[in-house]
Amino acid sequence: MSYPDQPEPAGALSTITDERVETSTGDGDHDRFAHYVVRNKLTEAMVEGTPLQALCGKVWVPSRDPKKYPVCPECKEIYDGIPPGEGDDSDA
């Protein structure tokens, strides 16, 4: 048994899980597109400033009008591959 004040015994193994969410604020290619996300999470993210993950994998805090940008080609390709009726929760 180990206690918080004492070091782990020699040979003890532990796992460290990195659960950081990295947001993008740079001028990368993903920042030049409107992305598809789960619709019911978009408003909450814009109001509360919480990060979202787009279909293409980009994680960011939405703050701009997506209508001013072209749709992300990766998001569009993934969205177009979703069978009808299963993609009703995604929106740009």
N, C-alpha and C positions, 0 to 999 in steps of 0.2 A: 504494500500500500504506500502511496506517496502523498505528501502534503504540499500545498501550494508554496510554502516557504522553503522547501527542500528540493534540491536538484533531483532529476530522474536518476535511478540507478544506471550504472554502466550497462550498455546493451539494450536498454529499454527503447522501444519504438513508439513513435507517435505520428499522427497525421495532422498536417496543417492544411486547411482548406482555404483557398483564396476566393472570397466571395465579393470582390470589388466589382462595381459596375463602372466601366470607363465610358464617359460621355465624349462626344466629339464636338469640339468648338472650332476646329481648324477649317481650312478652305479646301478640303479634299474633295474628290469627285462625288462622294456620297452626299456632301452638303449642297450640291448643285441640283438635286433632284427632290421631287415629292415621293415619299415612300408609302407603301401599303402597310397598314397596321390594323390591329383589332379595333374596330370602330368604337366599341363601348369603353375602351380604355383611353382613347384619344382626348376627350374632353377633360377627364380627370387629370391626365398628364399635363395638359396645357394650363389648367387652373392651379394644380398643386406643385408643378415643376418636377414631376417624377419622370425618370427615363422610360422610354418605350423601346421595344425591339421590332424592327421592320422585318418583313418576310425575307429580305436579302441578308439579314443578320446585323445590320447597322443598329447600334444602340445610341440614343440621343434624347435630349429633352426638347420636344417640339415647341417652337415659339414663333414660327413664321407661317404666313398664309400659303398652304401647299398649292393653291391655284395659280400662283405666280411662277411655278417651276414645272419643268417637264417631269413625267413619271419615270422613276428609276427603272431602267431596262431589266435589271435582275428581278425586282419585285414584280414587274409586269409579266415576265416569263413564268415565274413561280405561280402567280395568281391565275394566269391563263391555263396552267396545268392542273388546277384544282377542279374536280368534277362539279357540275352545276348543283347548287343547293348547299354545298359544303363551304363555300367562300363568302357566304352572306355577311360574315362578321368583319370583313376587311374593307378598308377604305383608304384613300390617299390622304 
